[in-house]
């Protein structure tokens, strides 16, 4: 089965490449040094520092493999070519919940770059998926686990 294509902005690609480089050049060496020092304590079969360092090493190697896979399957999208009046990847969308009148301001991003705490929602999330292709003034219904939420798109921008 083919790996899933990962859509990234230029900024998102740079951040992932920087993180991979940091893991490879800094973290690997730090953990290797921890393992070396832990071995000096003697019997490694009962050495919790050694076990902890080995577990951290395994975690870092798993993260390196995951990042390499994401970068292999990355598709860089030209943000300038996207219509600024239609909600799509890297669009800022201002929404009003029609029931509560609460207003939300989201940026739609690929799943790898999503960060709900920073109002960056995935294009694969229920709200993100419902917003794709929409314009200012449109009402959308979003199916969420708690039911259906109705929004009005107040603004779409880049």
Residue pairs with C-beta under 8 A, 6 or more apart in sequence:
3 69
3 72
3 73
4 73
5 73
5 75
6 70
6 73
6 74
6 75
6 110
6 111
6 112
7 74
7 75
7 77
7 89
7 110
7 112
7 123
8 16
8 74
8 75
8 76
8 77
8 110
8 112
8 113
9 76
9 77
9 79
9 89
9 90
9 109
9 110
9 113
10 76
10 79
12 109
12 110
12 112
12 113
13 71
13 74
13 76
16 67
16 70
16 71
16 74
16 112
17 71
19 67
20 64
20 67
20 68
20 71
23 60
23 63
23 64
23 67
24 64
27 60
28 57
28 60
28 64
31 53
31 56
31 57
31 60
32 57
34 49
34 53
34 56
35 50
35 53
35 54
35 57
37 49
38 44
38 47
38 49
38 50
38 53
39 47
39 50
41 47
41 49
41 50
44 50
70 112
77 89
77 90
79 89
79 90
79 158
82 88
82 89
82 90
82 91
82 158
84 91
84 156
84 157
84 158
85 135
85 136
85 156
86 133
86 134
86 135
86 156
87 93
87 108
87 131
87 132
87 133
87 134
87 135
87 153
87 156
88 108
88 132
88 133
89 108
89 109
89 110
89 123
90 107
90 108
90 109
90 158
91 107
91 108
91 131
91 156
91 157
91 158
92 105
92 106
92 107
92 155
92 156
92 157
92 158
93 105
93 106
93 107
93 108
93 131
93 134
93 153
93 155
93 156
94 103
94 104
94 105
94 153
94 154
94 155
94 156
95 103
95 104
95 105
95 106
95 127
95 131
95 151
95 152
95 153
95 154
96 102
96 103
96 104
96 151
96 152
96 154
97 103
97 104
97 149
97 150
97 151
98 139
98 150
98 151
98 152
99 149
99 150
103 154
104 119
104 151
105 119
106 119
106 120
106 121
106 127
106 128
106 131
107 119
107 120
107 121
108 121
108 122
108 123
108 128
108 131
108 132
109 120
109 121
109 122
109 123
110 122
110 123
111 122
111 123
111 124
113 120
114 120
114 121
114 122
114 125
121 127
121 128
122 128
123 129
123 132
126 142
126 143
126 144
127 142
127 144
127 151
130 140
130 141
130 142
130 151
131 140
131 153
134 140
134 153
134 156
135 153
135 156
136 153
136 154
136 155
136 156
137 152
137 153
138 152
138 153
139 150
139 151
139 152
139 153
140 150
140 151
140 153
141 148
141 149
141 150
141 151
142 148
142 149
142 150
142 151
